[in-house]
Amino acid sequence: MSEDKTLTKIPHFDGHYDHWSELMENLLRAKGLWSLVEEGFTEPEVGVETTAAQQRSLEELKMKDHQVKHYLFQAIDRVVFEQILDRRTSKIVWESMKRKFGGNERVKRSLLQTLRRDFEVLIMKNDESIDDYFRRVMTVS
């Protein structure tokens, strides 16, 4: 794949996930990076020996993954960025956005109603640690 030095207009996420995801998928396919979002990549277990070729391949995948994350982060504003708690790989970021913003309007309204109810009944239990309570709050949010 040759280096593409042209400026790329990255589609900005404006809350309409279905439209944005189509545009972003098209951009990433055109750049030859979509497979990282679809399949991701796995790092070898700690202590597992890798050959020099495997190490080069892994470094290349990491570099491409960083490029995809760069495109994704350029497309979203700070508020959306802060809602994505796990930003280790582009696949995880994409899936997080899909869960939060994807789906049709009826499904979104239903999820919102459920979240509102969950949030309204979110009270710290007497025997619950602050860390456990905070984890539950973050799960709802």
N, CA, C and O atoms as CSV, one atom per row, in Angstrom:
chain,resi,resn,atom,element,x,y,z
A,1,MET,N,N,0.855,-1.167,0.000
A,1,MET,CA,C,0.000,0.000,0.000
A,1,MET,C,C,0.897,1.224,0.000
A,1,MET,O,O,1.778,1.345,0.851
A,2,SER,N,N,0.685,2.131,-0.940
A,2,SER,CA,C,1.493,3.341,-1.014
A,2,SER,C,C,1.015,4.353,0.008
A,2,SER,O,O,-0.152,4.366,0.400
A,3,GLU,N,N,1.952,5.211,0.438
A,3,GLU,CA,C,1.613,6.254,1.405
A,3,GLU,C,C,0.720,7.284,0.729
A,3,GLU,O,O,1.039,7.765,-0.358
A,4,ASP,N,N,-0.389,7.621,1.362
A,4,ASP,CA,C,-1.319,8.616,0.841
A,4,ASP,C,C,-1.038,9.933,1.543
A,4,ASP,O,O,-1.345,10.091,2.724
A,5,LYS,N,N,-0.453,10.883,0.814
A,5,LYS,CA,C,-0.062,12.166,1.401
A,5,LYS,C,C,-1.121,13.244,1.209
A,5,LYS,O,O,-0.915,14.383,1.627
A,6,THR,N,N,-2.245,12.914,0.590
A,6,THR,CA,C,-3.290,13.918,0.386
A,6,THR,C,C,-4.045,14.158,1.681
A,6,THR,O,O,-4.152,13.267,2.524
A,7,LEU,N,N,-4.564,15.362,1.831
A,7,LEU,CA,C,-5.375,15.679,2.998
A,7,LEU,C,C,-6.714,14.969,2.882
A,7,LEU,O,O,-7.333,14.956,1.819
A,8,THR,N,N,-7.141,14.396,3.959
A,8,THR,CA,C,-8.388,13.648,3.983
A,8,THR,C,C,-9.392,14.380,4.849
A,8,THR,O,O,-9.096,14.721,5.994
A,9,LYS,N,N,-10.588,14.626,4.306
A,9,LYS,CA,C,-11.641,15.235,5.109
A,9,LYS,C,C,-12.317,14.123,5.893
A,9,LYS,O,O,-12.930,13.215,5.332
A,10,ILE,N,N,-12.186,14.225,7.191
A,10,ILE,CA,C,-12.732,13.198,8.076
A,10,ILE,C,C,-14.160,13.571,8.436
A,10,ILE,O,O,-14.405,14.687,8.894
A,11,PRO,N,N,-15.117,12.653,8.237
A,11,PRO,CA,C,-16.516,12.970,8.569
A,11,PRO,C,C,-16.682,13.218,10.065
A,11,PRO,O,O,-16.276,12.395,10.886
A,12,HIS,N,N,-17.277,14.348,10.412
A,12,HIS,CA,C,-17.485,14.715,11.812
A,12,HIS,C,C,-18.744,14.037,12.346
A,12,HIS,O,O,-19.787,14.046,11.692
A,13,PHE,N,N,-18.639,13.450,13.535
A,13,PHE,CA,C,-19.780,12.791,14.165
A,13,PHE,C,C,-20.683,13.849,14.780
A,13,PHE,O,O,-20.278,14.567,15.695
A,14,ASP,N,N,-21.913,13.944,14.273
A,14,ASP,CA,C,-22.857,14.967,14.747
A,14,ASP,C,C,-24.038,14.355,15.498
A,14,ASP,O,O,-25.064,15.008,15.685
A,15,GLY,N,N,-23.892,13.105,15.926
A,15,GLY,CA,C,-24.969,12.447,16.660
A,15,GLY,C,C,-25.774,11.484,15.811
A,15,GLY,O,O,-26.510,10.656,16.347
A,16,HIS,N,N,-25.649,11.578,14.498
A,16,HIS,CA,C,-26.358,10.670,13.585
A,16,HIS,C,C,-25.412,9.519,13.235
A,16,HIS,O,O,-24.723,9.544,12.215
A,17,TYR,N,N,-25.399,8.523,14.099
A,17,TYR,CA,C,-24.415,7.447,13.998
A,17,TYR,C,C,-24.495,6.695,12.679
A,17,TYR,O,O,-23.468,6.445,12.049
A,18,ASP,N,N,-25.699,6.330,12.251
A,18,ASP,CA,C,-25.831,5.503,11.050
A,18,ASP,C,C,-25.205,6.183,9.831
A,18,ASP,O,O,-24.503,5.537,9.052
A,19,HIS,N,N,-25.453,7.464,9.667
A,19,HIS,CA,C,-24.880,8.214,8.544
A,19,HIS,C,C,-23.365,8.325,8.699
A,19,HIS,O,O,-22.613,8.045,7.765
A,20,TRP,N,N,-22.929,8.734,9.882
A,20,TRP,CA,C,-21.499,8.906,10.131
A,20,TRP,C,C,-20.735,7.592,9.937
A,20,TRP,O,O,-19.661,7.584,9.337
A,21,SER,N,N,-21.284,6.485,10.443
A,21,SER,CA,C,-20.565,5.210,10.361
A,21,SER,C,C,-20.385,4.761,8.909
A,21,SER,O,O,-19.361,4.175,8.559
A,22,GLU,N,N,-21.384,5.037,8.069
A,22,GLU,CA,C,-21.243,4.703,6.637
A,22,GLU,C,C,-20.104,5.507,6.007
A,22,GLU,O,O,-19.278,4.964,5.275
A,23,LEU,N,N,-20.074,6.813,6.304
A,23,LEU,CA,C,-19.021,7.667,5.751
A,23,LEU,C,C,-17.643,7.245,6.263
A,23,LEU,O,O,-16.685,7.162,5.494
A,24,MET,N,N,-17.554,6.981,7.554
A,24,MET,CA,C,-16.265,6.612,8.144
A,24,MET,C,C,-15.810,5.246,7.651
A,24,MET,O,O,-14.626,5.049,7.379
A,25,GLU,N,N,-16.735,4.304,7.534
A,25,GLU,CA,C,-16.369,2.985,7.009
A,25,GLU,C,C,-15.827,3.116,5.591
A,25,GLU,O,O,-14.834,2.479,5.241
A,26,ASN,N,N,-16.478,3.938,4.780
A,26,ASN,CA,C,-16.023,4.141,3.413
A,26,ASN,C,C,-14.609,4.731,3.391
A,26,ASN,O,O,-13.762,4.296,2.610
A,27,LEU,N,N,-14.362,5.714,4.245
A,27,LEU,CA,C,-13.034,6.323,4.326
A,27,LEU,C,C,-11.988,5.282,4.724
A,27,LEU,O,O,-10.927,5.194,4.105
A,28,LEU,N,N,-12.285,4.504,5.744
A,28,LEU,CA,C,-11.319,3.516,6.228
A,28,LEU,C,C,-11.091,2.399,5.212
A,28,LEU,O,O,-9.980,1.880,5.101
A,29,ARG,N,N,-12.139,2.024,4.469
A,29,ARG,CA,C,-11.957,1.028,3.406
A,29,ARG,C,C,-11.063,1.591,2.301
A,29,ARG,O,O,-10.201,0.890,1.771
A,30,ALA,N,N,-11.279,2.864,1.962
A,30,ALA,CA,C,-10.472,3.499,0.921
A,30,ALA,C,C,-8.999,3.575,1.332
A,30,ALA,O,O,-8.113,3.514,0.480
A,31,LYS,N,N,-8.744,3.707,2.613
A,31,LYS,CA,C,-7.368,3.774,3.123
A,31,LYS,C,C,-6.781,2.385,3.389
A,31,LYS,O,O,-5.610,2.261,3.745
A,32,GLY,N,N,-7.606,1.332,3.212
A,32,GLY,CA,C,-7.134,-0.024,3.460
A,32,GLY,C,C,-7.003,-0.357,4.938
A,32,GLY,O,O,-6.195,-1.206,5.315
A,33,LEU,N,N,-7.797,0.308,5.780
A,33,LEU,CA,C,-7.683,0.143,7.226
A,33,LEU,C,C,-8.910,-0.490,7.877
A,33,LEU,O,O,-8.913,-0.714,9.087
A,34,TRP,N,N,-9.940,-0.780,7.106
A,34,TRP,CA,C,-11.195,-1.248,7.692
A,34,TRP,C,C,-11.043,-2.583,8.423
A,34,TRP,O,O,-11.747,-2.826,9.403
A,35,SER,N,N,-10.148,-3.440,7.971
A,35,SER,CA,C,-9.994,-4.756,8.609
A,35,SER,C,C,-9.607,-4.631,10.082
A,35,SER,O,O,-9.936,-5.508,10.880
A,36,LEU,N,N,-8.919,-3.564,10.450
A,36,LEU,CA,C,-8.570,-3.371,11.861
A,36,LEU,C,C,-9.801,-3.117,12.712
A,36,LEU,O,O,-9.854,-3.532,13.869
A,37,VAL,N,N,-10.798,-2.435,12.143
A,37,VAL,CA,C,-12.037,-2.173,12.874
A,37,VAL,C,C,-12.865,-3.449,12.943
A,37,VAL,O,O,-13.448,-3.759,13.982
A,38,GLU,N,N,-12.917,-4.180,11.852
A,38,GLU,CA,C,-13.716,-5.411,11.807
A,38,GLU,C,C,-13.106,-6.530,12.646
A,38,GLU,O,O,-13.794,-7.173,13.438
A,39,GLU,N,N,-11.824,-6.751,12.464
A,39,GLU,CA,C,-11.179,-7.914,13.069
A,39,GLU,C,C,-10.321,-7.565,14.275
A,39,GLU,O,O,-10.146,-8.389,15.172
A,40,GLY,N,N,-9.789,-6.356,14.303
A,40,GLY,CA,C,-8.871,-5.978,15.368
A,40,GLY,C,C,-7.558,-6.730,15.227
A,40,GLY,O,O,-7.268,-7.303,14.177
A,41,PHE,N,N,-6.774,-6.724,16.284
A,41,PHE,CA,C,-5.560,-7.516,16.313
A,41,PHE,C,C,-5.282,-7.904,17.759
A,41,PHE,O,O,-5.730,-7.242,18.695
A,42,THR,N,N,-4.547,-8.973,17.916
A,42,THR,CA,C,-4.221,-9.417,19.272
A,42,THR,C,C,-2.712,-9.415,19.443
A,42,THR,O,O,-1.962,-9.798,18.545
A,43,GLU,N,N,-2.295,-8.982,20.601
A,43,GLU,CA,C,-0.870,-9.008,20.915
A,43,GLU,C,C,-0.540,-10.363,21.513
A,43,GLU,O,O,-1.382,-10.973,22.174
A,44,PRO,N,N,0.677,-10.840,21.289
A,44,PRO,CA,C,1.055,-12.129,21.869
A,44,PRO,C,C,1.079,-12.046,23.397
A,44,PRO,O,O,1.282,-10.976,23.971
A,45,GLU,N,N,0.871,-13.179,24.035
A,45,GLU,CA,C,0.903,-13.256,25.495
A,45,GLU,C,C,2.280,-12.828,25.999
A,45,GLU,O,O,3.285,-12.983,25.306
A,46,VAL,N,N,2.308,-12.296,27.197
A,46,VAL,CA,C,3.573,-11.905,27.807
A,46,VAL,C,C,4.442,-13.145,27.978
A,46,VAL,O,O,3.988,-14.174,28.479
A,47,GLY,N,N,5.680,-13.034,27.560
A,47,GLY,CA,C,6.609,-14.151,27.687
A,47,GLY,C,C,6.679,-15.040,26.461
A,47,GLY,O,O,7.561,-15.895,26.372
A,48,VAL,N,N,5.763,-14.857,25.505
A,48,VAL,CA,C,5.768,-15.667,24.283
A,48,VAL,C,C,6.796,-15.076,23.318
A,48,VAL,O,O,6.781,-13.878,23.034
A,49,GLU,N,N,7.679,-15.926,22.825
A,49,GLU,CA,C,8.709,-15.497,21.882
A,49,GLU,C,C,8.084,-15.265,20.504
A,49,GLU,O,O,7.259,-16.054,20.044
A,50,THR,N,N,8.487,-14.175,19.858
A,50,THR,CA,C,8.025,-13.897,18.495
A,50,THR,C,C,9.243,-13.708,17.604
A,50,THR,O,O,10.298,-13.255,18.046
A,51,THR,N,N,9.069,-14.067,16.341
A,51,THR,CA,C,10.154,-13.880,15.385
A,51,THR,C,C,10.241,-12.410,15.015
A,51,THR,O,O,9.339,-11.628,15.316
A,52,ALA,N,N,11.325,-12.046,14.367
A,52,ALA,CA,C,11.506,-10.659,13.935
A,52,ALA,C,C,10.405,-10.265,12.948
A,52,ALA,O,O,9.910,-9.138,12.977
A,53,ALA,N,N,10.029,-11.201,12.077
A,53,ALA,CA,C,8.970,-10.914,11.103
A,53,ALA,C,C,7.629,-10.708,11.806
A,53,ALA,O,O,6.870,-9.808,11.449
A,54,GLN,N,N,7.342,-11.538,12.800
A,54,GLN,CA,C,6.096,-11.373,13.556
A,54,GLN,C,C,6.094,-10.048,14.308
A,54,GLN,O,O,5.071,-9.368,14.379
A,55,GLN,N,N,7.241,-9.687,14.867
A,55,GLN,CA,C,7.351,-8.421,15.595
A,55,GLN,C,C,7.138,-7.238,14.655
A,55,GLN,O,O,6.445,-6.286,15.013
A,56,ARG,N,N,7.727,-7.284,13.451
A,56,ARG,CA,C,7.535,-6.213,12.460
A,56,ARG,C,C,6.076,-6.120,12.049
A,56,ARG,O,O,5.523,-5.027,11.926
A,57,SER,N,N,5.454,-7.281,11.837
A,57,SER,CA,C,4.041,-7.312,11.456
A,57,SER,C,C,3.168,-6.712,12.556
A,57,SER,O,O,2.247,-5.948,12.271
A,58,LEU,N,N,3.455,-7.055,13.805
A,58,LEU,CA,C,2.700,-6.516,14.935
A,58,LEU,C,C,2.884,-5.002,15.042
A,58,LEU,O,O,1.920,-4.273,15.276
A,59,GLU,N,N,4.111,-4.533,14.872
A,59,GLU,CA,C,4.375,-3.087,14.930
A,59,GLU,C,C,3.638,-2.355,13.807
A,59,GLU,O,O,3.125,-1.255,14.011
A,60,GLU,N,N,3.587,-2.967,12.627
A,60,GLU,CA,C,2.863,-2.370,11.503
A,60,GLU,C,C,1.364,-2.300,11.801
A,60,GLU,O,O,0.716,-1.294,11.514
A,61,LEU,N,N,0.821,-3.371,12.378
A,61,LEU,CA,C,-0.598,-3.370,12.757
A,61,LEU,C,C,-0.890,-2.309,13.815
A,61,LEU,O,O,-1.908,-1.620,13.743
A,62,LYS,N,N,0.001,-2.178,14.792
A,62,LYS,CA,C,-0.180,-1.153,15.826
A,62,LYS,C,C,-0.174,0.243,15.212
A,62,LYS,O,O,-0.984,1.093,15.581
A,63,MET,N,N,0.744,0.475,14.273
A,63,MET,CA,C,0.834,1.782,13.619
A,63,MET,C,C,-0.453,2.077,12.848
A,63,MET,O,O,-0.972,3.192,12.910
A,64,LYS,N,N,-0.964,1.089,12.128
A,64,LYS,CA,C,-2.214,1.276,11.389
A,64,LYS,C,C,-3.386,1.476,12.341
A,64,LYS,O,O,-4.285,2.270,12.063
A,65,ASP,N,N,-3.382,0.762,13.461
A,65,ASP,CA,C,-4.442,0.924,14.450
A,65,ASP,C,C,-4.419,2.339,15.025
A,65,ASP,O,O,-5.470,2.946,15.229
A,66,HIS,N,N,-3.235,2.856,15.281
A,66,HIS,CA,C,-3.124,4.239,15.763
A,66,HIS,C,C,-3.647,5.225,14.718
A,66,HIS,O,O,-4.252,6.241,15.061
A,67,GLN,N,N,-3.412,4.919,13.455
A,67,GLN,CA,C,-3.920,5.776,12.382
A,67,GLN,C,C,-5.453,5.773,12.374
A,67,GLN,O,O,-6.073,6.827,12.235
A,68,VAL,N,N,-6.059,4.600,12.522
A,68,VAL,CA,C,-7.524,4.507,12.569
A,68,VAL,C,C,-8.055,5.258,13.784
A,68,VAL,O,O,-9.023,6.010,13.673
A,69,LYS,N,N,-7.432,5.061,14.941
A,69,LYS,CA,C,-7.868,5.788,16.141
A,69,LYS,C,C,-7.731,7.296,15.939
A,69,LYS,O,O,-8.574,8.063,16.404
A,70,HIS,N,N,-6.683,7.718,15.254
A,70,HIS,CA,C,-6.518,9.145,14.959
A,70,HIS,C,C,-7.716,9.660,14.154
A,70,HIS,O,O,-8.271,10.713,14.468
A,71,TYR,N,N,-8.108,8.926,13.131
A,71,TYR,CA,C,-9.278,9.330,12.337
A,71,TYR,C,C,-10.541,9.373,13.201
A,71,TYR,O,O,-11.326,10.318,13.121
A,72,LEU,N,N,-10.726,8.341,14.026
A,72,LEU,CA,C,-11.922,8.296,14.877
A,72,LEU,C,C,-11.932,9.450,15.873
A,72,LEU,O,O,-12.966,10.089,16.068
A,73,PHE,N,N,-10.805,9.719,16.496
A,73,PHE,CA,C,-10.746,10.793,17.491
A,73,PHE,C,C,-10.900,12.168,16.846
A,73,PHE,O,O,-11.424,13.091,17.469
A,74,GLN,N,N,-10.448,12.308,15.606
A,74,GLN,CA,C,-10.644,13.571,14.893
A,74,GLN,C,C,-12.119,13.808,14.580
A,74,GLN,O,O,-12.556,14.951,14.450
A,75,ALA,N,N,-12.875,12.734,14.463
A,75,ALA,CA,C,-14.283,12.833,14.072
A,75,ALA,C,C,-15.209,13.172,15.234
A,75,ALA,O,O,-16.333,13.622,15.014
A,76,ILE,N,N,-14.755,12.964,16.461
A,76,ILE,CA,C,-15.645,13.152,17.609
A,76,ILE,C,C,-15.198,14.340,18.447
A,76,ILE,O,O,-14.032,14.736,18.420
A,77,ASP,N,N,-16.144,14.900,19.193
A,77,ASP,CA,C,-15.783,16.001,20.083
A,77,ASP,C,C,-15.386,15.451,21.453
A,77,ASP,O,O,-15.456,14.245,21.693
A,78,ARG,N,N,-14.974,16.338,22.335
A,78,ARG,CA,C,-14.447,15.934,23.635
A,78,ARG,C,C,-15.478,15.192,24.483
A,78,ARG,O,O,-15.128,14.246,25.189
A,79,VAL,N,N,-16.733,15.604,24.424
A,79,VAL,CA,C,-17.778,14.966,25.233
A,79,VAL,C,C,-17.930,13.497,24.846
A,79,VAL,O,O,-18.007,12.628,25.715
A,80,VAL,N,N,-17.973,13.224,23.558
A,80,VAL,CA,C,-18.085,11.841,23.087
A,80,VAL,C,C,-16.808,11.075,23.436
A,80,VAL,O,O,-16.867,9.924,23.869
A,81,PHE,N,N,-15.663,11.716,23.245
A,81,PHE,CA,C,-14.375,11.090,23.557
A,81,PHE,C,C,-14.333,10.616,25.004
A,81,PHE,O,O,-13.865,9.513,25.286
A,82,GLU,N,N,-14.816,11.442,25.912
A,82,GLU,CA,C,-14.777,11.104,27.333
A,82,GLU,C,C,-15.753,9.986,27.696
A,82,GLU,O,O,-15.606,9.360,28.745
A,83,GLN,N,N,-16.738,9.727,26.854
A,83,GLN,CA,C,-17.681,8.634,27.103
A,83,GLN,C,C,-17.095,7.277,26.720
A,83,GLN,O,O,-17.602,6.236,27.136
A,84,ILE,N,N,-16.044,7.296,25.939
A,84,ILE,CA,C,-15.390,6.058,25.510
A,84,ILE,C,C,-14.303,5.743,26.538
A,84,ILE,O,O,-13.211,6.309,26.493
A,85,LEU,N,N,-14.613,4.844,27.453
A,85,LEU,CA,C,-13.702,4.575,28.560
A,85,LEU,C,C,-12.509,3.714,28.152
A,85,LEU,O,O,-11.403,3.922,28.651
A,86,ASP,N,N,-12.713,2.766,27.267
A,86,ASP,CA,C,-11.642,1.866,26.832
A,86,ASP,C,C,-11.236,2.275,25.421
A,86,ASP,O,O,-12.000,2.098,24.472
A,87,ARG,N,N,-10.027,2.823,25.288
A,87,ARG,CA,C,-9.564,3.319,23.991
A,87,ARG,C,C,-8.301,2.584,23.529
A,87,ARG,O,O,-7.463,3.156,22.832
A,88,ARG,N,N,-8.174,1.306,23.925
A,88,ARG,CA,C,-6.951,0.569,23.604
A,88,ARG,C,C,-6.771,0.335,22.110
A,88,ARG,O,O,-5.669,0.498,21.587
A,89,THR,N,N,-7.849,-0.049,21.414
A,89,THR,CA,C,-7.733,-0.328,19.979
A,89,THR,C,C,-8.874,0.349,19.229
A,89,THR,O,O,-9.887,0.737,19.811
A,90,SER,N,N,-8.678,0.475,17.926
A,90,SER,CA,C,-9.710,1.099,17.095
A,90,SER,C,C,-10.990,0.264,17.095
A,90,SER,O,O,-12.089,0.817,17.054
A,91,LYS,N,N,-10.858,-1.053,17.140
A,91,LYS,CA,C,-12.047,-1.916,17.168
A,91,LYS,C,C,-12.869,-1.651,18.428
A,91,LYS,O,O,-14.095,-1.568,18.358
A,92,ILE,N,N,-12.210,-1.517,19.570
A,92,ILE,CA,C,-12.903,-1.258,20.830
A,92,ILE,C,C,-13.589,0.104,20.786
A,92,ILE,O,O,-14.726,0.239,21.239
A,93,VAL,N,N,-12.910,1.112,20.246
A,93,VAL,CA,C,-13.495,2.457,20.134
A,93,VAL,C,C,-14.726,2.412,19.240
A,93,VAL,O,O,-15.768,2.967,19.588
A,94,TRP,N,N,-14.610,1.751,18.086
A,94,TRP,CA,C,-15.729,1.660,17.141
A,94,TRP,C,C,-16.923,0.958,17.786
A,94,TRP,O,O,-18.053,1.437,17.690
A,95,GLU,N,N,-16.674,-0.170,18.437
A,95,GLU,CA,C,-17.757,-0.922,19.081
A,95,GLU,C,C,-18.417,-0.113,20.192
A,95,GLU,O,O,-19.632,-0.184,20.378
A,96,SER,N,N,-17.629,0.646,20.922
A,96,SER,CA,C,-18.179,1.492,21.983
A,96,SER,C,C,-19.121,2.540,21.404
A,96,SER,O,O,-20.208,2.767,21.937
A,97,MET,N,N,-18.706,3.177,20.315
A,97,MET,CA,C,-19.569,4.178,19.673
A,97,MET,C,C,-20.821,3.523,19.104
A,97,MET,O,O,-21.914,4.086,19.173
A,98,LYS,N,N,-20.655,2.338,18.546
A,98,LYS,CA,C,-21.801,1.623,17.977
A,98,LYS,C,C,-22.826,1.302,19.062
A,98,LYS,O,O,-24.027,1.472,18.854
A,99,ARG,N,N,-22.353,0.837,20.222
A,99,ARG,CA,C,-23.264,0.531,21.328
A,99,ARG,C,C,-23.961,1.786,21.839
A,99,ARG,O,O,-25.160,1.755,22.118
A,100,LYS,N,N,-23.235,2.878,21.963
A,100,LYS,CA,C,-23.808,4.097,22.540
A,100,LYS,C,C,-24.724,4.842,21.580
A,100,LYS,O,O,-25.742,5.394,21.999
A,101,PHE,N,N,-24.374,4.864,20.296
A,101,PHE,CA,C,-25.073,5.740,19.363
A,101,PHE,C,C,-25.773,5.027,18.218
A,101,PHE,O,O,-26.552,5.657,17.502
A,102,GLY,N,N,-25.526,3.733,18.018
A,102,GLY,CA,C,-26.118,3.017,16.894
A,102,GLY,C,C,-27.552,2.603,17.152
A,102,GLY,O,O,-28.060,2.725,18.267
A,103,GLY,N,N,-28.199,2.113,16.107
A,103,GLY,CA,C,-29.571,1.617,16.241
A,103,GLY,C,C,-30.601,2.615,15.760
A,103,GLY,O,O,-30.299,3.791,15.559
A,104,ASN,N,N,-31.813,2.141,15.578
A,104,ASN,CA,C,-32.862,3.037,15.103
A,104,ASN,C,C,-33.448,3.838,16.264
A,104,ASN,O,O,-33.148,3.572,17.428
A,105,GLU,N,N,-34.268,4.800,15.940
A,105,GLU,CA,C,-34.791,5.735,16.944
A,105,GLU,C,C,-35.633,5.043,18.020
A,105,GLU,O,O,-35.543,5.399,19.194
A,106,ARG,N,N,-36.442,4.068,17.637
A,106,ARG,CA,C,-37.289,3.393,18.621
A,106,ARG,C,C,-36.437,2.632,19.642
A,106,ARG,O,O,-36.720,2.645,20.840
A,107,VAL,N,N,-35.402,1.979,19.147
A,107,VAL,CA,C,-34.493,1.259,20.032
A,107,VAL,C,C,-33.783,2.244,20.953
A,107,VAL,O,O,-33.638,1.988,22.148
A,108,LYS,N,N,-33.342,3.368,20.397
A,108,LYS,CA,C,-32.657,4.379,21.208
A,108,LYS,C,C,-33.571,4.924,22.297
A,108,LYS,O,O,-33.144,5.090,23.440
A,109,ARG,N,N,-34.818,5.202,21.953
A,109,ARG,CA,C,-35.761,5.716,22.957
A,109,ARG,C,C,-35.977,4.696,24.064
A,109,ARG,O,O,-36.034,5.049,25.242
A,110,SER,N,N,-36.097,3.439,23.683
A,110,SER,CA,C,-36.285,2.381,24.670
A,110,SER,C,C,-35.073,2.275,25.592
A,110,SER,O,O,-35.220,2.161,26.808
A,111,LEU,N,N,-33.869,2.314,25.006
A,111,LEU,CA,C,-32.656,2.263,25.813
A,111,LEU,C,C,-32.550,3.473,26.732
A,111,LEU,O,O,-32.152,3.349,27.890
A,112,LEU,N,N,-32.906,4.638,26.210
A,112,LEU,CA,C,-32.852,5.852,27.017
A,112,LEU,C,C,-33.808,5.761,28.195
A,112,LEU,O,O,-33.469,6.161,29.309
A,113,GLN,N,N,-34.990,5.241,27.954
A,113,GLN,CA,C,-35.971,5.077,29.027
A,113,GLN,C,C,-35.437,4.106,30.091
A,113,GLN,O,O,-35.586,4.350,31.289
A,114,THR,N,N,-34.825,3.027,29.656
A,114,THR,CA,C,-34.239,2.065,30.588
A,114,THR,C,C,-33.106,2.698,31.385
A,114,THR,O,O,-33.004,2.503,32.596
A,115,LEU,N,N,-32.256,3.457,30.698
A,115,LEU,CA,C,-31.150,4.115,31.393
A,115,LEU,C,C,-31.648,5.131,32.411
A,115,LEU,O,O,-31.099,5.236,33.508
A,116,ARG,N,N,-32.686,5.878,32.050
A,116,ARG,CA,C,-33.256,6.843,32.993
A,116,ARG,C,C,-33.732,6.138,34.254
A,116,ARG,O,O,-33.465,6.590,35.368
A,117,ARG,N,N,-34.436,5.028,34.072
A,117,ARG,CA,C,-34.928,4.277,35.230
A,117,ARG,C,C,-33.762,3.739,36.053
A,117,ARG,O,O,-33.767,3.842,37.280
A,118,ASP,N,N,-32.760,3.164,35.380
A,118,ASP,CA,C,-31.586,2.650,36.094
A,118,ASP,C,C,-30.902,3.754,36.891
A,118,ASP,O,O,-30.474,3.540,38.025
A,119,PHE,N,N,-30.805,4.920,36.297
A,119,PHE,CA,C,-30.150,6.039,36.966
A,119,PHE,C,C,-30.967,6.529,38.160
A,119,PHE,O,O,-30.414,6.881,39.202
A,120,GLU,N,N,-32.289,6.547,37.996
A,120,GLU,CA,C,-33.158,7.018,39.078
A,120,GLU,C,C,-33.096,6.106,40.302
A,120,GLU,O,O,-33.216,6.585,41.430
A,121,VAL,N,N,-32.911,4.813,40.100
A,121,VAL,CA,C,-32.881,3.877,41.225
A,121,VAL,C,C,-31.455,3.573,41.691
A,121,VAL,O,O,-31.242,2.677,42.508
A,122,LEU,N,N,-30.498,4.308,41.176
A,122,LEU,CA,C,-29.099,4.084,41.516
A,122,LEU,C,C,-28.782,4.704,42.876
A,122,LEU,O,O,-28.524,5.903,42.985
A,123,ILE,N,N,-28.808,3.873,43.894
A,123,ILE,CA,C,-28.533,4.314,45.257
A,123,ILE,C,C,-27.449,3.400,45.816
A,123,ILE,O,O,-27.474,2.184,45.623
A,124,MET,N,N,-26.504,4.012,46.507
A,124,MET,CA,C,-25.418,3.231,47.098
A,124,MET,C,C,-25.953,2.356,48.229
A,124,MET,O,O,-26.673,2.820,49.113
A,125,LYS,N,N,-25.580,1.080,48.177
A,125,LYS,CA,C,-26.004,0.137,49.215
A,125,LYS,C,C,-25.115,0.298,50.450
A,125,LYS,O,O,-23.970,0.740,50.348
A,126,ASN,N,N,-25.650,-0.062,51.606
A,126,ASN,CA,C,-24.914,0.103,52.865
A,126,ASN,C,C,-23.597,-0.666,52.894
A,126,ASN,O,O,-22.595,-0.167,53.407
A,127,ASP,N,N,-23.595,-1.867,52.350
A,127,ASP,CA,C,-22.395,-2.701,52.400
A,127,ASP,C,C,-21.535,-2.590,51.133
A,127,ASP,O,O,-20.637,-3.406,50.919
A,128,GLU,N,N,-21.805,-1.597,50.309
A,128,GLU,CA,C,-21.118,-1.445,49.031
A,128,GLU,C,C,-19.955,-0.464,49.167
A,128,GLU,O,O,-20.088,0.587,49.793
A,129,SER,N,N,-18.819,-0.817,48.574
A,129,SER,CA,C,-17.671,0.099,48.607
A,129,SER,C,C,-17.891,1.218,47.589
A,129,SER,O,O,-18.698,1.091,46.669
A,130,ILE,N,N,-17.169,2.293,47.772
A,130,ILE,CA,C,-17.278,3.427,46.843
A,130,ILE,C,C,-16.849,3.002,45.448
A,130,ILE,O,O,-17.461,3.407,44.460
A,131,ASP,N,N,-15.800,2.188,45.357
A,131,ASP,CA,C,-15.337,1.716,44.050
A,131,ASP,C,C,-16.416,0.906,43.331
A,131,ASP,O,O,-16.636,1.087,42.133
A,132,ASP,N,N,-17.089,0.011,44.064
A,132,ASP,CA,C,-18.157,-0.790,43.457
A,132,ASP,C,C,-19.317,0.094,43.011
A,132,ASP,O,O,-19.870,-0.088,41.927
A,133,TYR,N,N,-19.672,1.040,43.850
A,133,TYR,CA,C,-20.757,1.962,43.499
A,133,TYR,C,C,-20.377,2.782,42.264
A,133,TYR,O,O,-21.186,2.953,41.352
A,134,PHE,N,N,-19.158,3.279,42.243
A,134,PHE,CA,C,-18.701,4.070,41.099
A,134,PHE,C,C,-18.729,3.238,39.822
A,134,PHE,O,O,-19.100,3.741,38.761
A,135,ARG,N,N,-18.332,1.945,39.918
A,135,ARG,CA,C,-18.387,1.065,38.752
A,135,ARG,C,C,-19.814,0.931,38.234
A,135,ARG,O,O,-20.048,0.954,37.026
A,136,ARG,N,N,-20.773,0.790,39.163
A,136,ARG,CA,C,-22.183,0.692,38.747
A,136,ARG,C,C,-22.648,1.991,38.099
A,136,ARG,O,O,-23.369,1.963,37.102
A,137,VAL,N,N,-22.240,3.128,38.660
A,137,VAL,CA,C,-22.615,4.426,38.079
A,137,VAL,C,C,-22.048,4.548,36.671
A,137,VAL,O,O,-22.748,4.989,35.760
A,138,MET,N,N,-20.795,4.163,36.483
A,138,MET,CA,C,-20.166,4.260,35.167
A,138,MET,C,C,-20.811,3.297,34.174
A,138,MET,O,O,-20.870,3.594,32.981
A,139,THR,N,N,-21.290,2.164,34.641
A,139,THR,CA,C,-21.978,1.220,33.759
A,139,THR,C,C,-23.274,1.831,33.245
A,139,THR,O,O,-23.616,1.678,32.072
A,140,VAL,N,N,-23.991,2.519,34.115
A,140,VAL,CA,C,-25.245,3.157,33.707
A,140,VAL,C,C,-24.972,4.323,32.771
A,140,VAL,O,O,-25.697,4.530,31.798
A,141,SER,N,N,-23.929,5.082,33.067
A,141,SER,CA,C,-23.641,6.244,32.220
A,141,SER,C,C,-22.932,5.792,30.983
A,141,SER,O,O,-22.595,6.613,30.129
